[in-house]
Amino acid sequence: MGMAQARNDRPNLIDGILSVLPDGECLQVCIGMHWTAVVLDVAGERRCGLASSLNGNHDHGEPDVLWAGSLETMSGLALAGLIRDERLAMASVGAAAINALLPRNQDQWETINAEEVIARHGEGKTVVLVGHFPFISRLRSQVGELIVLEQRPQPGDVHANLAGEVIPKAGVVAITGTTLINHTLTELLSLCSPEATVILLGPSAFLSPVMFEYGIDLLCGSVVTDIEAVIKTIMQGGNFRQVHLAGVKLVSMSRLEWTPKG
């Protein structure tokens, strides 16, 4: 399923995403222990977008989130633009806002989780998974070989600084959506073989066909179906399993099956 042209032939992926978004009125911003959620009114439709809650090293006393307590005064597009911020907590808000603004292409989604998608495409192949996911122990027996790259390696993982050695050799590369937040996705895409199947996965991933223009073949993301329950769970420190059970649907989009509208 790989693309013939070189990966990352368009340098401004974020520009491409932001350029097609509508605006929306911010109703709520919630930054939880594990997850960040942004609730917007988009053309009369109440939507909630999710992203991982990341934060990085900063000087003592410096805030992780500028304008904390006033984020709801910003427009949806202004919040989405925070994806560019070097402060990871701010970029998490930006990613969640983008996921809230993206159109709901329900007729183009397959209800399936990322583990199944990777297993389907990784049978008999070398799979590189960027990011440590809970399904790794199950996935190993379903693919030819599984190599897990992680910035904070757990037993059996490979350190992320070896990405340049292992990703170019992979038949399938599955990349966590948090790379959109920490601004490493573009570099990782440039390492992928033109013949590899590239999957972007996780709640932070943007379910947008724009992503297909940058060398990604499959998107595995999340759609909030019960906003109140999900926000409550995030505010009380819920992990993704808990947030999922509260009201999140797992879906996938394929580049080969995408049908442009109009």
C-alpha positions as CSV (number, residue, x, y, z in Angstrom):
1,M,0.0,0.0,0.0
2,G,3.0,2.3,0.1
3,M,3.1,5.5,-1.8
4,A,5.5,5.8,-4.7
5,Q,6.6,9.4,-4.1
6,A,8.9,10.3,-1.3
7,R,7.5,10.8,2.2
8,N,7.1,14.2,3.6
9,D,7.2,16.0,0.2
10,R,5.0,18.7,1.7
11,P,6.9,20.4,4.6
12,N,3.9,22.1,6.3
13,L,1.6,19.3,7.5
14,I,0.1,21.5,10.2
15,D,-0.5,24.3,7.7
16,G,-2.4,21.8,5.5
17,I,-4.6,20.7,8.4
18,L,-5.4,24.2,9.8
19,S,-6.2,25.6,6.3
20,V,-9.3,23.4,5.9
21,L,-10.8,23.8,9.4
22,P,-14.0,25.7,10.1
23,D,-14.1,27.9,13.2
24,G,-16.0,27.2,16.4
25,E,-17.0,28.7,19.7
26,C,-15.1,27.3,22.7
27,L,-17.4,25.8,25.4
28,Q,-14.8,24.1,27.6
29,V,-11.1,23.2,27.9
30,C,-10.2,20.3,30.2
31,I,-6.6,19.4,30.9
32,G,-6.5,16.1,32.8
33,M,-3.8,14.0,34.2
34,H,-3.6,11.8,31.1
35,W,-5.9,13.4,28.5
36,T,-6.8,16.9,27.3
37,A,-10.3,17.6,25.9
38,V,-11.7,20.7,24.1
39,V,-15.4,21.1,23.6
40,L,-16.6,23.4,20.8
41,D,-19.8,24.5,19.2
42,V,-19.2,24.1,15.4
43,A,-22.1,25.4,13.3
44,G,-24.5,24.5,16.1
45,E,-23.0,21.1,16.7
46,R,-21.4,20.3,20.0
47,R,-18.1,18.5,19.5
48,C,-15.4,17.2,21.7
49,G,-11.8,16.5,20.6
50,L,-9.2,14.6,22.6
51,A,-5.4,14.6,22.8
52,S,-2.8,13.2,25.1
53,S,-1.8,15.5,27.9
54,L,1.9,16.1,27.5
55,N,4.2,18.5,29.4
56,G,7.9,19.0,29.2
57,N,10.7,20.5,31.2
58,H,10.5,24.2,31.9
59,D,12.0,26.7,34.2
60,H,10.8,26.7,37.8
61,G,7.8,28.9,38.2
62,E,7.1,29.1,34.5
63,P,3.5,28.1,33.6
64,D,2.8,25.0,31.5
65,V,-0.3,26.6,30.2
66,L,-0.4,30.3,29.3
67,W,-3.8,31.9,29.9
68,A,-4.9,29.2,32.2
69,G,-8.5,30.1,33.3
70,S,-9.1,32.1,30.2
71,L,-8.7,29.5,27.4
72,E,-12.5,29.4,26.8
73,T,-12.4,33.0,25.6
74,M,-10.4,31.9,22.5
75,S,-12.0,30.8,19.3
76,G,-11.7,27.2,18.1
77,L,-9.2,28.1,15.4
78,A,-7.1,30.1,17.8
79,L,-7.0,27.1,20.1
80,A,-6.2,24.9,17.2
81,G,-3.2,27.1,16.4
82,L,-1.6,26.2,19.7
83,I,-0.5,22.9,18.1
84,R,2.6,24.9,17.0
85,D,3.5,25.9,20.6
86,E,6.8,24.5,22.0
87,R,5.1,24.1,25.4
88,L,3.8,20.6,25.1
89,A,0.7,21.3,27.3
90,M,-0.3,24.1,25.0
91,A,0.3,21.9,21.9
92,S,-1.9,19.2,23.5
93,V,-4.8,21.8,23.7
94,G,-4.1,22.6,20.1
95,A,-4.4,19.0,19.0
96,A,-7.6,18.5,21.0
97,A,-9.1,21.6,19.4
98,I,-8.2,20.4,15.9
99,N,-9.9,17.0,16.7
100,A,-13.0,18.9,17.8
101,L,-13.1,21.1,14.6
102,L,-12.5,18.2,12.1
103,P,-15.7,17.2,10.2
104,R,-17.4,13.9,11.2
105,N,-16.9,11.8,8.1
106,Q,-18.9,8.9,9.5
107,D,-19.6,7.3,6.1
108,Q,-15.8,7.0,5.6
109,W,-15.0,5.5,9.0
110,E,-14.6,1.8,9.8
111,T,-15.3,1.0,13.5
112,I,-12.1,-0.9,14.4
113,N,-9.3,-0.5,16.8
114,A,-5.6,0.2,16.0
115,E,-4.5,-3.2,17.2
116,E,-6.7,-4.9,14.6
117,V,-5.5,-2.6,11.8
118,I,-1.8,-3.1,12.6
119,A,-2.3,-6.9,12.8
120,R,-4.2,-6.9,9.5
121,H,-1.4,-5.1,7.6
122,G,1.5,-6.5,9.5
123,E,1.0,-10.2,9.0
124,G,4.4,-11.7,8.0
125,K,6.0,-8.3,8.0
126,T,8.4,-6.3,10.2
127,V,6.3,-3.8,12.1
128,V,7.8,-0.8,13.8
129,L,5.5,0.7,16.4
130,V,6.5,4.2,17.6
131,G,5.1,4.5,21.1
132,H,4.4,1.9,23.8
133,F,0.7,0.8,23.6
134,P,-1.1,-1.6,26.0
135,F,-1.8,-4.2,23.2
136,I,1.9,-4.9,22.4
137,S,2.0,-8.3,24.1
138,R,-0.9,-9.5,22.0
139,L,0.3,-7.9,18.8
140,R,3.7,-9.7,18.8
141,S,2.1,-13.0,17.8
142,Q,0.0,-11.5,15.0
143,V,2.8,-9.9,13.0
144,G,6.1,-11.1,11.5
145,E,8.3,-9.1,13.8
146,L,7.4,-6.2,16.1
147,I,9.9,-3.5,17.1
148,V,8.7,-0.9,19.6
149,L,10.4,2.5,19.7
150,E,9.9,4.5,22.8
151,Q,11.5,7.6,24.3
152,R,11.3,6.0,27.7
153,P,11.8,2.3,26.9
154,Q,10.1,-0.4,28.8
155,P,11.6,-4.0,28.8
156,G,11.6,-5.3,25.3
157,D,11.4,-1.8,23.7
158,V,14.1,0.0,21.6
159,H,15.1,3.5,22.4
160,A,13.6,6.1,20.1
161,N,17.0,7.5,19.1
162,L,17.5,4.3,17.0
163,A,14.6,5.3,14.7
164,G,16.9,6.1,11.8
165,E,18.2,2.5,11.8
166,V,14.9,0.5,12.2
167,I,12.1,2.5,10.5
168,P,13.6,2.5,6.9
169,K,13.6,-1.3,7.0
170,A,10.0,-1.8,8.2
171,G,7.1,-3.0,6.0
172,V,4.6,-1.4,8.4
173,V,5.3,1.7,10.5
174,A,2.7,2.6,13.1
175,I,3.2,6.0,14.8
176,T,1.6,7.4,17.8
177,G,-0.5,10.6,17.3
178,T,1.4,12.2,20.2
179,T,4.1,12.9,17.6
180,L,1.8,15.7,16.3
181,I,2.1,17.3,19.8
182,N,5.8,16.9,20.3
183,H,6.5,17.9,16.7
184,T,8.4,14.8,15.7
185,L,6.0,13.3,13.1
186,T,7.5,15.0,10.1
187,E,11.0,13.6,10.8
188,L,9.6,10.1,11.4
189,L,7.6,10.2,8.1
190,S,10.8,11.1,6.3
191,L,12.4,7.8,7.5
192,C,9.7,5.6,6.2
193,S,10.3,3.5,3.1
194,P,8.1,4.6,0.1
195,E,6.8,1.0,0.1
196,A,5.9,0.9,3.7
197,T,2.3,1.0,5.0
198,V,2.2,4.0,7.4
199,I,-0.4,4.1,10.2
200,L,-1.0,7.0,12.6
201,L,-2.8,5.9,15.7
202,G,-4.2,7.0,19.0
203,P,-6.7,9.6,20.3
204,S,-4.4,12.5,19.3
205,A,-4.3,11.4,15.6
206,F,-6.2,13.7,13.2
207,L,-9.0,11.9,11.4
208,S,-8.5,14.1,8.3
209,P,-7.9,13.1,4.7
210,V,-5.3,15.9,4.6
211,M,-3.0,13.5,6.4
212,F,-3.1,11.2,3.4
213,E,-1.3,13.8,1.4
214,Y,1.8,13.5,3.6
215,G,2.5,9.8,3.3
216,I,0.1,8.3,5.8
217,D,-2.0,5.4,4.6
218,L,-4.2,4.7,7.6
219,L,-5.6,6.8,10.4
220,C,-6.8,5.1,13.6
221,G,-8.4,7.6,16.0
222,S,-11.1,8.3,18.5
223,V,-14.5,10.0,18.4
224,V,-16.2,11.2,21.6
225,T,-19.8,10.0,21.7
226,D,-20.7,11.0,25.3
227,I,-19.1,14.4,26.0
228,E,-20.3,14.8,29.6
229,A,-19.2,11.4,30.8
230,V,-15.8,11.7,29.0
231,I,-15.1,15.1,30.5
232,K,-16.0,13.9,34.0
233,T,-13.7,10.9,33.6
234,I,-10.8,13.1,32.3
235,M,-11.2,15.5,35.2
236,Q,-10.9,12.7,37.6
237,G,-7.6,11.4,36.2
238,G,-9.0,8.6,34.0
239,N,-6.7,6.7,31.7
240,F,-7.7,5.9,28.2
241,R,-9.4,2.6,29.0
242,Q,-11.6,4.5,31.4
243,V,-12.2,7.4,29.0
244,H,-13.0,4.9,26.2
245,L,-15.6,3.1,28.4
246,A,-17.1,6.5,29.3
247,G,-18.0,7.3,25.7
248,V,-15.4,7.0,23.0
249,K,-15.6,5.1,19.7
250,L,-12.5,3.8,18.0
251,V,-12.5,4.3,14.2
252,S,-10.1,4.0,11.2
253,M,-9.8,5.8,7.8
254,S,-8.0,4.4,4.8
255,R,-6.3,6.4,2.1
256,L,-7.2,3.8,-0.5
257,E,-10.8,3.8,0.5
258,W,-11.2,7.6,0.9
259,T,-13.8,9.1,-1.4
260,P,-13.6,12.9,-1.8
261,K,-16.9,14.6,-1.5
262,G,-18.3,17.0,-4.1
